[in-house]
Amino acid sequence: MTNIDMSTELRHLLRAVKTALELAIVTGAPAELVNRLAGPAGLLEALSQLPLEGTASGAMLPELLIEARSAVDRWEAWLKVRGAAA
């Protein structure tokens, strides 16, 4: 993946995670879910400000991307169940 692609993916995922985190907070999602979103949101925010290629911060990015996507997926699943129960 090129730097531009990685940068774009990082930006889009950061936006998705931050939005999910904000919505999870205001909808009263369980603390475990909020915390699961908060970790990747903070790390993605920090990494988005740093050079990534060939650095220790870049090396942690692949696992973080998976963790962030997983957290957003869990949020969406919780929201779907909550909506069905409401």
Number of C-alpha atoms within 10 A of each C-alpha: 6 8 10 9 10 14 14 12 13 18 15 12 19 23 15 15 25 20 15 21 25 13 15 21 15 8 11 10 16 11 11 9 18 19 15 18 26 19 16 25 24 14 16 22 15 11 17 15 8 11 11 17 12 8 10 10 15 14 12 13 17 9 9 17 17 11 16 23 17 15 24 22 14 16 22 14 12 16 16 12 11 12 9 8 7 6
